[in-house]
Amino acid sequence: MVRPIANQSMSYWRPKEPCVYILASRRDGILYTGVTSAIYDRMMRHRTGADDGFTKRYGVHTLVYCEFHATMDDAISRETRIKKWKRAWKVRLIQETNPEWTDLFDVDEGILVAPSDHQRCYKLR
């Protein structure tokens, strides 16, 4: 199952969707937790190395977990909590929804792709 975000060739306005996400350098590799209101745009910045920083320095570009929220305040609150978690808890969160650590972002199509177990990036309301 696939959830369209937007095709990268499309230049129209995309709605804001507050989202908490976790990137990995590889399976069981370096993790990065972030928050955004535009997951497609943020993923493109991570993938292209447009911003200097942690993800560029350590090659952390694979989207392994994401969850959507009703408001940006909710997403920021959740991101703050997850960032305080022990690494093992973050790994368990990823493995519960994406046990193969599949890349959930298809750059060519500009979409979020369901993990192999047919779960999807959850829209929390």
N, C-alpha and C positions, 0 to 999 in steps of 0.2 A: 504494500500500500504506500502511496506517495502523497505528500501534502505540499501542493505548489506554494512557493513563496513569490517568486518572480523570475522570469528568464533574464539572464544577464544582459541580453540585447534590448530589453524593454527599458524605456527611459521614463515611464510614467510614475506617478506618485504611488508609493506603497504605504499601506496603513501601518501605524505604530503598533507593535505587539511586544509588550514587556516580556523579556525572556532571561532566564538564568541558564548558563551553559558551562560545560566543562570540556576543555580541550586536552588532548594527550599527545605526547611526542611519539608514542607507540604503545602497544599493549603493556600494561604495568609500568609505563614510563613516567616521565615528568607530567604533572597535572597543572592546569591553570583554570581557575574559576572566574567567570566574568558575568556581566549583566549588560543588556542592551535593549533598545526598543526597536532595533532594525537588524535582525539576525543575518539577513542576506548581506547587507552592507558591511557589518562587522566581520563576518566570515571572509569576505573578499579582502578586507584590510589585513586580516591575520594571514591569509594564504599568500598574498602578494608581498608581505613584509613591508607594507606601506608605513607602518609606525615602528620606530625603534623602541625596543623594550624587551620584556621577558619572553614573550612568545617568539619573537624574531631571533633573539639571542640563543634560545634553547631549542628552536625548531619544533615548537608546540603548535600544531596546525590541524590535528584531527579532531573533529567534533564527535565526542562519544556520549554526551548526555545533554539534554536540554528540557526545560519545562517552561511553559508560558503562564503568565499571570494576568489578572484583570487590570492591575495598576502598576505603574513604575515603582511606587512606594513598596508594594508587596514584593516585587521582584528584588529590589535593593535589600529589603529586610531578609529575604531568603538567601541571597548571595552572601550577605554578612554572616549569617548563621553557618552556611556551608564552609566559608573560608576559615572559620574557627574550628571546624571538625578535624579529627585525626585523619590521617591519610587512609587508614583502613576503612573508615566509614565512607569516604568518598569512593573508594574502589568498590565497596559493596553496593552503593547507590548506582554506580555505572553498571555493574554486573547484573543487578536485578532487572534492568531494562534493556541492556545491550551486552549480553554475555560474551559475544565474539569481539567486542570493541570495534564494531563496524563503524566506518566513517559515515555519519548521518547527513553530511552535506555534499551534494553533488554540484560541483562548481559549474560544469557544462550546462546543466539544466536549471541551475538556480533554485533547487528544491531541497527540502529535508526528506531524507529517505528513511523508511522504517527499518529498524534492526532486523536481523535474520529471524528472530522469534515472532515477527509480525506485530511487535509492540510499536508504538509511534511516539514521537515527541509529544508529551502530554500538554494539553491546554487546560490549565488549572483555573477554575472560576469560583 
